[in-house]
Structure formats: C-alpha cells, structure tokens
C-alpha cells in the first residue's frame, strides 16, 4: 500500500511514510524547520530530502552510498536526527542513542527495523538509520474511513499493532507517544515506529538517559493519559490508554473524547456518555472502555488483554470473562 508524497510540514507528527523512489535527489540537502544537515554524513549517507519533522527530531530520506557502490538496488534508508532546539542540550546525542537502544531491543515484524546509530565527526551530529517505510500512516486511514473500519479490516490493523505493543512491553520498553501518525501501513504489514519519547521500565538499562517530561512536554496531548498530563511517570498503563484511543478511532472514525485532552474530557464528564462504536463487536467494548479510563487505578486492562479480546474467536466467552474480571463502576 503506497501513498503520494506530500510536502514536508512542521508539526508534532514524525512521519516516515513519504518515500518515493522515483523522485530525483536535489542538489542541496533538504531544508525545513529542522537545522540543515551536512549533505553527506559519515562519508556514507547522502541526504536527499526531508520526509517529516516532529517535536524532537527530523526524518530524511538518504542514500547509503556504500550499498549503492556494491550494486544494492534499494540503497535508500530513513535517517533521523534531532531538531536544532534539542541540540542545545548537553545530553542530546545520548537521548537519540537512548531511542536507538530501546528500539533495537525489539525484534518484531510490526516494529520499525533500525540499522545503525552513528555520529558524523565533522558536524558532531548524531543520527539513526532505519528501514525506509512506504505507505499511508494510520491517521490517513482513519481520515479515509470517517465511519470507522469494518470489523475484519479493523482486526487486520489492530491485532498486529497490539502484538507490537505486547512485544515492546514484554521486553521492558515503553513507547510514550502512541498515536495514529506513528503507525504506518506498508506493503508487508503494520509498522509501529518513533520510540523517541520511550523509556525503559524500572531496572532495565539503568544507564540510559531519560527525557525529563517535566522539562519537555513533548507527548501528543489528546493521546496522553491523565496521569502524564499531571506530571506522573510514564507507565505501561499510559501506553494502553493511548492505544485504546487509537482503537476507538479505528472502529468509529472519531477520537473517543472529541480530540480533547484527558483532563479537558474529564472536566466535561465526556467519559459518562462514551458509547460503543457501531463497528466494534460487543465483546470488545468492556475491555476497550476499561482501557479508556481516566483514573489509572481503574485502568486494569493491559496490552496483552486487549490483544486477547480483539483476537477472540468466541466473543461470548470473553464477555463472561470481562464481566467477572473488570471492576464494576458505581452509578450515581
């Protein structure tokens, strides 16, 4: 599945999905809101154009000159470097390495494949190279289906996406910025990418630097769990809340809380009127509704539980299980 390339836009959406092999390389490196990189990094990667700019980094299409020299017919890679504003921090390169180290622990068909982390000596710019992904992002799919995806099509996206998150959590890696624009639909399946705001669970990779969320509010507000907005640490439960928002959008075409932040939606009591999307089978609703809880203590569903429910062949059995396992909400 492919899509035509759009002009780069400065936004909080880091997009890897604008790869068009047929386009000629410009004479100068691509420019945008990110600082212009040297045209060639490490005497190996030639920048061809800017693909997208995010809150922390910029992603470029680059040609691997070494692979091209040896006749590789697909020598292109995606190359990610930090934005100029983040280069001011003394641990900037270490933060980018942290993203590389976390993502590189995850070997899964539905998670972006990284190639290398390197630092260009003349410019002292650190960068990550990874597979160049081609296809629409999930936000484009949602926009194209304003009434939501039919159940079978929804499963084809939801199951591999949940499998990717289960893999990530089982290896102790939190994503930290799950949203539709960080998921791409390639010809060979779903890919979850951009772990730039991710971190390791407690006790794992203790030497890696961690982004201070109190200093930098870099997450996407409408997918951020209430506890993140309130300054609490990132947890697997916060990832589950963001994933639940994505699944709700896929099934109903709309954000569950009108694209408001969790705090705004809670103040307006939008959770009290939340309804099951028409395309979502009844057996999935208790689990998804629980995952959308503003209160982290009530949000008992995990990624593995969502995967089990969305993969269920016997909906009635899961309805019974969820009714007995999930906490009962008091009325009034």
N, C-alpha and C positions, 0 to 999 in steps of 0.2 A: 504494500500500500504506500503510495507516494503522494506528495503534495507540491505545488509550485512554490518556489522560494519567494518570500516576502522581503521587503527592505528591512534592515536591522532597525529595531526600535529600542529606545532606552526605557526599561521597565524593570519590575522585580521578577520578571519571568525569564529564567535562563533556558533558552531553547537550543536543543541540539538537532532540531529536525529540519534544517533548511539546507540540505545538501543536494546540489545539482551538478552531477559530474560533467555535464556538457558545457558549463559556463567557463569562459577563458579567465585566466588569472590576471588581475590588474598589475600595472607596472609598479605600484606602490602598495605597501601594506594597508589593510583596511582600517578605516578610522570610524570612530563613533564616540560615545560618551566615555568609553574606556581609553586609557592612555595608549597611544600607538606603540606597538611592539616593534623591535627590530624586524626587518623583513625576513631575516634568516636567524633562527635560534639554534645554538649549539652546532652550527655549520651543517645542520641536517634538516630542520623543519622550516620550509618556506611558507610564510603566511600568505594566504590567497584572499580571504575576505572574512569579515566579521559576520558571525551567524546570529549571535544574540548577546545581550547584556543583562546581567542580573544584579541583585542587591550587593553582591560581593565580588563577582567575577565576570569575565567576558569569555565567550567561546568563539573560536575561529576555525575555519576550515584551513588545513595546512597540508602541504605535500611533503611526504617523507622522501627526501632526496636519496637516501640510501636504498630504500626499497625500489624506488624508480630506477636507480642505477643498475640494479640487478634484474630489471625487467618485470617487476611486480605490476600486473595490470590494474591493481587497485591500491595505489600508494598513498591515498589520502587518509588523514586522521582528523579527529576533532582535537583541538588544543585549547586548554583552559588556563587562563592566567588571572590574577587578582586585579581588580579595578585600582585606579590610581589612588583613590581615597584610602584603600586598605594598605597600600604600600607604605604609608606613613608609620604604621605600627612596627615596632622593632621585631615582633614575632610573626610578621606577615607570611614569610616563606614557610615557617613552621606550621601555621594554620592551614596552608594549602597542602603541606605534606600530611597533615592530620586527615584531611579528606581522602587523600590517596591511600593512606594506610588503612583507614576504616573500610573503604570500598574494596580495596584489594583483598580483604579477608573473605569477601563474599563471592563465591563461585556458583552462580546460578544463571540459568538460561534467561531469566526475566530481569536481570540486573545488568546495567551497562558494564562492559568489559574494559578495564583500564589496561594501558600498555606500559607507561613509564612515568616517573617523576624526575625532573631534571632542573638544573639551574644554568642559564646562559651566563657564562663568566663575564663577558664584556659589559652586559647590561645589568647583571645580577638579578635578572627576572626569573623567578621560579615558574614552572608550568607543569601541567599534567597532559599526557596524550592518551587518547582513548579511541574506541571504535567510532567511526563516523556513522551516525544513525540517520536513516532516511524514512520519512513517513510523517503523518499528522500527529500532533500531540492530543492528549485526551480532552483538553478544553475545546479543541476544534471538533472532535467527535460529539461532544455534548452540545455544542452550538448547532451542529447539523441535525440533531435529534431533539428538538425542543419539548417533545412529549416523552422523552426517555427511550431507552433501548428496549426492544422486546426481550423477554426473559432469556432465551437461548443465546442471543447476541451479548446480553449483559453478562451471562456466565462466562462466555469466551474471553471477556476482558477481566472480570472480577476475580476469577479463580487464579489465573497466573499472577495477577497483581498481588493478591493476598498471599500466594505462595512465596513471592519475592519478599514480602514483609515478614512472613514467618521465618524465612531463611535468615533475614537480617537480624531479627530479634533473637533467634536461637544461637547466633554467633556473637551476641552481645553488642550489636550495633544499632543505635537509634538513628532514624533518618532526620527528624527535626524540622522538615519543611515539605511534608507530603501535600501535593496539590495536583490538579489535572495537568498543568503545564510541565510538570516534572515526570510525566509518563508519556511515552511515545509508542505508537503502533507501527512496528516495522513489518517488512515482508515475512519475517520468520518469527513474529510474535511480539508480545508486550515487553517493554523495557522500562524499568524504574531507574532514574538517574538523579544526579545532583545531590550528593550527600554533604554539601558544603557547610550545612548547619548541623550536621550529625555529630554524635559523640558516642564514646564507648560507655557501656554500663559500668557501674561502680566495680572496681577491681580489675578491669580489663584495660590493658595498655595504659597504665598509670602515667607513663612518661609523656604521653601526647598532650600538646597544649589544647585548651578548651576555650571556645569563644565565650566571652562574657556577655550573656544575654541582658544583663543589667546595663551594660555599657552600650551594646549594639542591639537594638530591637529589629533584627533582620528577618524574622519569620513573616509569613503572609497572614495578616490579621484574621481574615474570615475563615481560615483553616486552623487557627491556633486554639488549643484548648484553653479554657478559662484559667486554669492554674498557671499556664505560661504567661498569659496577659497579666496575671497578678504577681509575676516575678518568681514563681516557683521553678524548680529544676525540671529539665526535660526528662520524661519517663516514657516507657513503652505505652502506657495508657494515653499519653498525649498523641502519640503516633496513631493509636487506634481511633481517637476522636477525629483526626484529620482524614483517616481512611474512610470512616463512616460518612463524613460529609461528601467525599468523592463518590462512594457507592450510592448515596441518596441522589446525587446529581445524575449519575448514570441511569438510574432507574426512573427518575421523574423529570429530568431535564432542568431542574431548578435546584439552587442551593437550599438546604433544609431551613435556613434561617434568613432568607432573603438577602444573602451576601453580607449580613451584619456580623460583627464580631460576637464572640460568645457572651461577652459582658453586655453588649447592647441588646442582644436577643434575650438574655436572661432578665434584664431590666424591663423589657416589654412582654415578658412571660410567653414568648413565642413557643417554648417547649410544651406549653399546656395545650396548644392547638395543632401540634405536629401530627400529620396524617400519613398513613402508609401510601407510598406512590402506587399508582394503578398497576404498573408493570412488575411490581415486586410481589412475589408469592407470599402468602400469609405466613408461611413457616419461617421466613427470613426476618419478618418485622420485629418480633421481640428482641432478637439479638442486635439488629441494627439500631433499634430505639434505645437499647441499653448503652450501646457504644456512643450514642449522641448525647449522653447525659452530661450536663454542665458540671455536676459535682463528681469529682474524681473518685470519691468513696463509693458512689453508686454505679460508676462505670466499671463493672466487673468483667465485661467481655474482653477477651484478648484476640490477637490476630488469628491464632490457631482456631479459636471458637468460631470466628466469622468465616474462616475458610471451610470449616466442617459444615456449617449451616448452608453456605452458598453452594456447596458441593453435594448437598443431601439428595439422595435418590428417593428417600422415603420421608416426605415433608411431615406427615402426621407424627412420626416418631420423634422428630426434632421439636415439634410444637410441645409435645408432652414433656420432653426433657427440659426445654427452656422454661416452661411454666413452673417446674419444680425447682429449678436451679437459680433462676434470676430473682432478685429481691422484689417484693410486691410494693408498689408505690401507694402511699396513703392518699386518700381523696379528702379534699376539704381542708 
